[in-house]
Amino acid sequence: MNIKIKLVKSLIGAKKDQIATAESLGLRKIGNTTVQPDNAQTRGKIRKISHLVEVAENA
């Protein structure tokens, strides 16, 4: 199972660790979308930047 993650808010003004987390998911600009595996590591990253992203579950 995979998770679709989309960056919906700017990384400008975000903390350095939040920017690094977004970039580790492949999100650099507003509107970028990535598909990641649904596992504990990905869920933790999403939780860290939850205020900046939208998440959609893919079956």
Contacts in CASP RR format, 6 or more apart in sequence:
PFRMAT RR
TARGET T0000
AUTHOR 0000-0000-0000
METHOD contacts of the structure
MODEL  1
MNIKIKLVKSLIGAKKDQIATAESLGLRKIGNTTVQPDNAQTRGKIRKIS
HLVEVAENA
1 37 0 8 1.000
1 38 0 8 1.000
1 57 0 8 1.000
1 58 0 8 1.000
1 59 0 8 1.000
2 35 0 8 1.000
2 36 0 8 1.000
2 37 0 8 1.000
2 38 0 8 1.000
2 58 0 8 1.000
3 35 0 8 1.000
3 36 0 8 1.000
3 37 0 8 1.000
3 38 0 8 1.000
3 42 0 8 1.000
3 46 0 8 1.000
3 55 0 8 1.000
3 56 0 8 1.000
3 57 0 8 1.000
3 58 0 8 1.000
4 33 0 8 1.000
4 34 0 8 1.000
4 35 0 8 1.000
4 55 0 8 1.000
4 56 0 8 1.000
4 57 0 8 1.000
4 58 0 8 1.000
5 25 0 8 1.000
5 27 0 8 1.000
5 33 0 8 1.000
5 34 0 8 1.000
5 35 0 8 1.000
5 36 0 8 1.000
5 46 0 8 1.000
5 53 0 8 1.000
5 54 0 8 1.000
5 55 0 8 1.000
5 56 0 8 1.000
6 27 0 8 1.000
6 31 0 8 1.000
6 32 0 8 1.000
6 33 0 8 1.000
6 53 0 8 1.000
6 54 0 8 1.000
6 55 0 8 1.000
6 56 0 8 1.000
7 22 0 8 1.000
7 27 0 8 1.000
7 28 0 8 1.000
7 29 0 8 1.000
7 30 0 8 1.000
7 31 0 8 1.000
7 32 0 8 1.000
7 33 0 8 1.000
7 52 0 8 1.000
7 53 0 8 1.000
8 30 0 8 1.000
8 31 0 8 1.000
8 52 0 8 1.000
8 53 0 8 1.000
8 54 0 8 1.000
9 30 0 8 1.000
9 51 0 8 1.000
9 52 0 8 1.000
9 53 0 8 1.000
10 30 0 8 1.000
11 18 0 8 1.000
11 19 0 8 1.000
11 22 0 8 1.000
11 28 0 8 1.000
11 52 0 8 1.000
14 22 0 8 1.000
14 49 0 8 1.000
14 52 0 8 1.000
17 48 0 8 1.000
18 48 0 8 1.000
18 49 0 8 1.000
18 52 0 8 1.000
21 45 0 8 1.000
21 48 0 8 1.000
21 49 0 8 1.000
22 28 0 8 1.000
22 49 0 8 1.000
22 52 0 8 1.000
22 53 0 8 1.000
24 45 0 8 1.000
25 34 0 8 1.000
25 36 0 8 1.000
25 42 0 8 1.000
25 45 0 8 1.000
26 32 0 8 1.000
26 34 0 8 1.000
27 34 0 8 1.000
27 53 0 8 1.000
35 58 0 8 1.000
36 42 0 8 1.000
38 57 0 8 1.000
46 53 0 8 1.000
46 55 0 8 1.000
END
